[in-house]
Amino acid sequence: MIGSTALIIDDKFTDGLAVAKTLWSKGYSCFFYDYSTAALANTQKQSGIRIIFQDICLVGSSTPSKTDYDAATTTIEGLLESDNGPWLLATWSTWEGDGNHAQQLFDHLRENLSTPKMPFDFVLLDKAAFTEGGPGNHSQVKEFGPTECDALIATCTAKLAEFPSFKGITNWEKALAQSAHKTVHDIAAIPMELTPQNFDHSLGDMLYRIGVAETGKKFSYEEQAIGVSRVLNNLASNKSYFSAVLQKEALRDSTPKTDISSEMKRNWARRTNHVLHLEKLDQISPGAVYIFKKPKHYYSENGNLIAELEKFYSEKVLKENLLIDFKTHSAYEKIYEKSKLILIDVTPPCDHAQKKSQWRKFIVGSEVIVHAEELSSKVKENKFSKLFKLASKWKGPCFCTGVDITNKTVRFFYVDMRLVMSVPDDDQFLTRLEPLYLIKEQLLRDLISSLSAHLSRPGIVDLAR
């Protein structure tokens, strides 16, 4: 029916259980929440929910009202993790034939739930058709037989068929989880087969040996565990490359004309760039982006910046040199004011992983922040791009976050490959840096490749004629 997990919310245990039993009997994983405001605080939150069977009338015993819609909103908000993502609402009520309650509930949820917990559409399920009294009654739901099971599944499946892109990506989601299951099988099957009586000890020994091979004996268990995680992640990634394949039906080559303007299309393209290339920074790592800070060994004993380095490492000079290409642009002053000096960690990943980097390498750049109006058309974008002239500069893709959408701004990294500095690999400097992002592997490779090409360019001296 759907790639991932279903959630059933009902205030009558037998009613909700009837749906749960149907899904279980067909091999679908699901959770059933027996509605109670008191129990909500002690219920574990879920993620990966892609369809919710929601009883419309949770609180009252008469026609559903805003009180019921509020109860549904509070319940869903409390049951879903903040990173759950889109889901299909399956309205489940004996009142369905008595009014437009499903539409009202859907609209209420869309207005009051945060975006990661919001339904994208709804499907009508007339609960009365599954009750002991039949249509037109508000009696108890009966035990589902084959006919009722097939009818419930068919209604949901028909609705999902209208959304091939969503169906495709949720099937991919399920296949991705399967690749992790297969990785566990491949690793754990060996000790289970060879030493079944001492299975867990043998498995632990195997993981330890993988950790030693990846990081070396001199590292702690915590550090070796990170190395083993890297190996397991690579194995799962290799398996998912072949097994988690998006269905071709999920792809669309036309943009909906009703809700996607040119400006909105640029916004979601830039938000997607943020998802593709950047993530939250939670540990020191190559690709880490920090707010610029001058390291301590550039200061004299009395705490002042060494005079000879002032012209190179004064923040004013650095910022002016980095943004000099934009000097002729009409918005230069605003760009200069908003943009931030940054440090990007370009330490070789192998040296970082094996703790061989006595000095970490950083490239100095700027997170350039531009008002979206300056890039609001292809003509303006091309005009802006012509400002990037120096071969020693590297520009990342334009991206934006939710905050940028509100402020109508766009960001990109602009670094000068001539400005590389080395910092002792110790906590005296690194732990005092203010983190911004972690650049993901593909974009980081592009930056390091450009830096390597710049540093290793042969060049010639051409005598003046």
C-alpha positions in Angstrom: 0.0 0.0 0.0 2.7 2.5 1.1 6.4 2.2 1.5 6.7 3.0 5.2 4.7 2.9 8.4 1.0 3.8 9.2 -0.3 5.4 12.4 -3.9 4.8 13.6 -5.5 7.2 16.0 -8.9 6.4 17.5 -10.6 7.0 20.9 -12.3 3.5 20.7 -9.9 0.7 21.2 -11.8 -1.9 19.3 -12.3 0.4 16.3 -8.7 1.3 16.0 -7.6 -2.3 16.6 -9.7 -3.4 13.6 -7.7 -1.3 11.2 -4.4 -2.3 12.9 -5.3 -6.0 12.5 -6.1 -5.5 8.9 -2.8 -3.9 8.1 -0.9 -6.4 10.2 -2.7 -9.3 8.4 -1.5 -7.8 5.0 2.1 -7.4 6.2 2.1 -3.7 6.7 3.8 -2.2 9.8 1.7 0.2 11.8 1.2 1.8 15.2 -2.1 2.2 17.0 -2.6 5.1 19.5 -5.6 4.6 21.8 -6.6 8.3 22.2 -6.1 9.8 25.6 -4.7 13.2 26.4 -3.1 11.9 29.6 -1.2 9.1 27.8 0.1 11.4 25.1 3.0 12.7 27.2 4.3 9.2 27.9 4.0 7.9 24.3 7.1 7.5 22.2 7.3 9.8 19.2 7.5 8.2 15.7 9.1 9.2 12.4 8.7 7.8 8.9 4.9 7.8 9.3 3.5 8.1 5.8 -0.3 7.5 6.3 -2.4 8.3 9.4 -5.9 6.8 9.9 -7.5 9.5 11.9 -10.8 9.2 13.7 -12.4 12.6 13.2 -14.6 12.6 16.3 -12.1 12.1 19.1 -13.7 14.1 21.9 -17.4 14.6 21.4 -20.2 12.1 20.9 -22.1 14.2 18.4 -21.3 16.0 15.1 -17.5 16.7 14.8 -16.5 20.2 15.6 -13.4 22.4 16.0 -12.8 20.8 19.4 -12.3 17.4 17.7 -10.0 19.0 15.1 -7.9 20.6 17.8 -7.6 17.3 19.6 -6.4 15.7 16.4 -3.9 18.5 15.9 -2.5 18.2 19.4 -2.3 14.4 19.1 -0.4 14.4 15.8 1.9 17.1 17.0 2.7 15.0 20.1 3.1 11.7 18.3 5.3 12.7 15.3 9.0 13.6 15.4 9.9 17.0 14.1 11.6 15.4 11.0 8.7 13.0 10.1 7.9 14.5 6.7 4.8 14.4 4.5 1.9 11.9 5.0 -1.5 11.0 3.7 -4.5 11.6 5.9 -7.0 8.8 5.9 -10.2 10.2 7.6 -12.0 7.5 9.5 -15.4 8.4 10.9 -19.0 7.3 11.0 -19.9 11.0 10.5 -18.4 11.1 7.0 -21.7 11.0 5.2 -23.2 13.8 7.4 -21.0 16.8 6.3 -17.7 18.0 4.9 -15.8 17.0 8.0 -12.8 15.4 6.3 -12.1 18.6 4.3 -12.5 20.7 7.5 -10.1 18.4 9.5 -7.6 18.4 6.6 -7.7 22.3 6.4 -7.4 22.6 10.1 -4.3 20.3 10.3 -2.7 22.2 7.4 -3.2 25.5 9.2 -2.0 24.4 12.6 0.7 21.8 12.2 4.3 22.6 11.4 5.5 21.7 7.9 7.4 18.5 8.8 4.2 17.1 10.4 1.7 18.3 7.9 -0.5 16.1 5.6 -0.2 16.6 1.8 -3.7 15.3 1.0 -6.5 13.2 2.4 -8.6 10.2 1.4 -12.2 9.5 2.6 -12.9 6.3 4.5 -16.5 5.9 5.7 -16.2 4.1 9.0 -19.9 3.4 9.0 -19.4 0.9 6.1 -17.3 -1.2 8.5 -19.6 -1.1 11.5 -22.0 -3.7 12.8 -25.0 -1.4 12.0 -23.7 -0.6 8.5 -24.0 2.8 6.7 -26.1 5.4 8.4 -25.2 4.2 11.9 -22.7 5.1 14.6 -22.3 1.6 16.0 -19.1 -0.3 16.8 -16.7 -1.4 14.1 -16.9 -5.1 13.4 -14.1 -7.6 12.9 -12.9 -7.2 9.4 -13.4 -10.0 7.0 -11.6 -10.5 3.6 -14.1 -8.1 1.8 -13.6 -5.3 4.3 -9.8 -5.8 4.3 -9.7 -5.5 0.5 -12.0 -2.5 0.5 -9.9 -0.6 3.0 -6.6 -1.4 1.2 -8.0 -0.7 -2.3 -9.4 2.8 -1.3 -6.0 3.9 0.1 -4.1 2.3 -2.8 -6.3 4.1 -5.3 -5.6 7.4 -3.6 -1.9 6.9 -3.5 -1.8 6.1 -7.2 -2.7 9.7 -7.8 0.7 10.6 -6.3 3.4 8.6 -8.2 6.2 10.8 -7.0 5.3 10.4 -3.3 4.7 6.7 -3.8 8.1 6.3 -5.5 10.1 8.0 -2.9 8.4 6.1 0.0 9.1 2.8 -1.8 12.7 4.0 -2.1 12.6 4.8 1.7 11.6 1.3 2.4 14.2 -0.2 0.1 16.9 2.0 1.8 15.9 0.5 5.2 16.2 -3.0 3.7 19.8 -2.2 2.6 20.7 -1.6 6.3 18.9 -4.9 7.2 21.0 -6.7 4.5 24.2 -5.2 5.9 23.4 -6.5 9.4 22.8 -9.9 7.9 26.1 -10.0 6.0 28.1 -8.9 9.1 26.3 -11.0 11.7 25.7 -14.1 9.6 29.4 -15.1 9.7 29.8 -15.5 13.5 26.2 -16.9 13.8 27.2 -19.6 11.3 30.7 -20.3 12.7 30.3 -19.8 16.4 26.5 -19.9 17.2 27.1 -20.8 20.9 29.2 -17.7 21.3 27.6 -15.5 18.8 27.6 -12.0 20.4 31.2 -12.3 21.7 32.4 -13.3 18.2 30.4 -10.5 16.6 31.9 -8.0 19.0 35.4 -9.3 18.2 34.7 -9.0 14.5 33.6 -5.4 14.9 36.6 -4.6 17.1 39.0 -6.0 14.4 37.2 -3.9 11.7 37.7 -0.9 14.0 41.4 -1.6 14.4 41.8 -2.1 10.6 40.1 1.2 10.0 41.6 3.4 12.7 44.5 1.6 14.4 45.1 0.0 17.8 46.1 3.1 19.6 42.6 4.6 19.5 39.9 4.4 22.1 36.8 2.3 21.7 34.7 5.4 21.0 37.0 6.4 18.2 37.1 2.9 16.8 33.3 2.8 16.9 33.3 5.8 14.6 35.6 3.9 12.2 33.3 0.8 12.3 30.3 3.1 11.6 32.1 4.4 8.6 32.6 0.9 7.2 29.0 -0.2 7.9 27.7 3.0 6.3 29.7 2.4 3.2 28.5 -1.2 3.0 24.9 -0.1 3.4 25.4 2.6 0.9 26.8 0.2 -1.7 23.8 -2.1 -1.2 21.3 0.7 -1.5 23.0 1.8 -4.8 21.5 -1.3 -6.4 18.5 -2.0 -4.3 17.0 1.4 -3.4 16.2 2.6 -6.9 13.6 5.2 -7.5 10.8 4.2 -9.8 10.7 6.0 -13.1 7.0 6.9 -12.5 8.1 9.2 -9.6 9.8 11.6 -12.1 7.9 14.5 -13.5 9.2 16.7 -16.3 6.6 19.5 -16.0 6.3 22.1 -13.3 2.8 22.6 -11.8 1.5 26.0 -13.1 -0.9 26.6 -10.2 1.6 27.1 -7.3 5.1 27.4 -8.7 6.2 30.9 -9.8 9.7 31.6 -11.1 10.6 33.1 -7.8 9.2 30.1 -5.9 11.0 27.7 -8.2 14.3 29.4 -7.5 13.6 29.3 -3.7 12.9 25.5 -3.7 16.0 24.9 -5.9 18.1 26.8 -3.4 16.6 25.1 -0.4 17.3 21.8 -2.2 21.0 22.9 -2.7 21.1 23.3 1.1 19.8 19.8 1.6 22.2 18.3 -1.0 25.4 20.0 0.0 25.2 21.0 3.7 24.3 19.5 7.0 24.5 20.3 10.7 28.0 20.2 12.1 28.3 18.1 15.2 32.0 17.2 15.4 35.4 18.5 14.1 35.7 17.2 10.6 37.0 18.1 7.1 34.4 20.2 5.4 33.5 22.0 8.6 32.6 25.7 8.1 33.2 28.1 11.0 32.9 31.8 11.6 36.4 33.3 11.0 38.7 33.6 14.0 42.4 34.4 14.0 44.4 31.6 15.7 46.4 32.3 18.8 49.9 31.9 17.2 49.2 35.0 15.2 49.3 37.1 18.3 52.2 38.5 20.4 52.6 37.7 24.1 50.7 40.8 25.1 47.6 39.6 23.1 48.0 42.0 20.1 48.0 40.8 16.5 51.5 40.6 15.3 52.1 43.8 13.3 53.5 42.1 10.3 50.4 40.0 9.9 47.9 42.8 10.4 47.7 43.6 6.7 47.0 39.9 5.9 44.8 38.9 8.8 42.8 41.9 9.8 39.2 41.0 9.3 38.5 44.3 7.4 41.3 43.6 4.9 40.3 40.0 4.4 36.7 40.9 3.8 37.5 43.6 1.4 39.9 41.4 -0.6 37.4 38.5 -0.7 34.5 40.7 -1.8 36.5 42.9 -4.2 34.8 41.3 -7.2 31.5 42.8 -6.1 32.9 46.3 -5.7 31.2 47.5 -8.9 27.8 46.1 -8.0 25.1 48.5 -7.0 24.4 46.4 -3.9 28.0 46.1 -2.8 27.6 48.0 0.5 24.7 45.7 1.6 26.6 42.6 0.5 29.6 43.7 2.5 27.5 44.5 5.6 25.6 41.1 5.6 28.4 38.7 4.5 30.5 36.8 7.0 34.1 35.8 7.0 34.4 32.0 7.3 37.0 29.2 7.7 36.6 25.9 5.9 38.5 22.9 7.1 40.3 21.3 4.2 42.4 18.9 6.2 43.0 15.6 4.3 40.2 13.2 5.4 42.7 10.3 5.9 44.9 12.4 8.2 41.8 13.4 10.2 40.5 9.9 10.5 43.8 8.5 11.7 44.7 11.5 13.8 47.9 12.2 11.8 47.3 15.9 11.2 49.4 17.8 13.7 48.3 20.9 11.8 44.8 21.4 10.4 44.4 23.3 7.2 41.8 26.0 6.7 40.9 28.0 3.7 39.6 31.5 4.3 36.5 32.7 2.5 33.2 34.5 2.9 29.6 33.4 3.2 28.2 35.9 0.8 24.7 37.0 1.5 22.8 38.7 -1.3 19.2 40.0 -1.4 17.1 37.7 -3.5 16.0 40.6 -5.7 19.5 40.8 -7.1 19.2 37.2 -8.4 15.5 37.3 -9.3 15.9 36.5 -13.0 18.3 34.7 -15.4 19.5 38.1 -16.7 20.4 39.3 -13.2 22.0 36.0 -12.3 24.2 36.1 -15.5 25.1 39.7 -14.8 26.1 38.7 -11.2 28.1 35.7 -12.4 30.2 37.9 -14.6 31.7 39.5 -11.5 33.5 36.2 -10.6 36.7 36.8 -12.6 39.7 35.6 -10.5 40.9 32.1 -11.2 42.1 31.9 -7.6 38.5 32.2 -6.3 36.0 29.3 -5.8 32.3 29.7 -5.6 29.8 27.2 -4.2 26.2 26.8 -5.3 23.6 29.3 -4.2 21.5 28.0 -1.2 19.1 29.3 1.3 17.3 28.2 4.5 13.9 28.9 5.9 15.3 32.0 7.5 16.6 33.2 4.2 13.2 32.7 2.6 11.6 35.0 5.2 14.4 37.6 4.8 14.5 37.2 1.0 18.2 36.5 0.9 20.5 34.0 -0.9 23.8 32.6 0.3 26.9 31.1 -1.3 30.5 30.4 -0.3 33.2 32.4 -2.0 36.8 31.5 -1.0 40.2 32.6 -2.1 42.5 29.6 -2.7 45.5 31.8 -2.0 44.4 32.2 1.6 45.2 28.9 3.3 46.3 28.8 6.9 47.5 26.0 9.2 46.4 25.7 12.8 47.7 23.3 15.5 45.3 20.3 15.8 44.4 21.0 19.5 41.4 22.1 21.5 42.9 25.6 22.2 41.7 26.9 18.9 39.2 24.4 17.5 36.8 24.3 20.4 36.4 28.0 20.4 35.3 28.2 16.8 31.6 29.0 16.1 30.3 26.3 13.8 28.0 27.0 10.8 27.7 23.9 8.6 29.4 20.8 7.4 30.0 20.6 3.7 29.0 17.2 2.3 31.4 15.0 0.4 30.6 15.8 -3.2 30.9 19.6 -2.8 33.9 19.2 -0.5 35.7 17.1 -3.2 35.0 19.9 -5.7 36.5 22.5 -3.4 39.6 20.4 -2.5 40.1 19.5 -6.2 40.0 23.2 -7.2 42.4 24.0 -4.3 44.8 21.2 -5.4 44.7 22.3 -9.0 45.4 25.9 -8.0 48.4 25.0 -5.8 49.9 22.6 -8.3 49.4 24.7 -11.5 52.8 24.8 -13.3 52.7 28.3 -14.7 55.5 30.0 -16.6 57.4 33.3 -16.4 56.8 35.2 -19.7 59.6 37.8 -20.3 58.3 41.2 -21.5 59.0 41.8 -25.1 
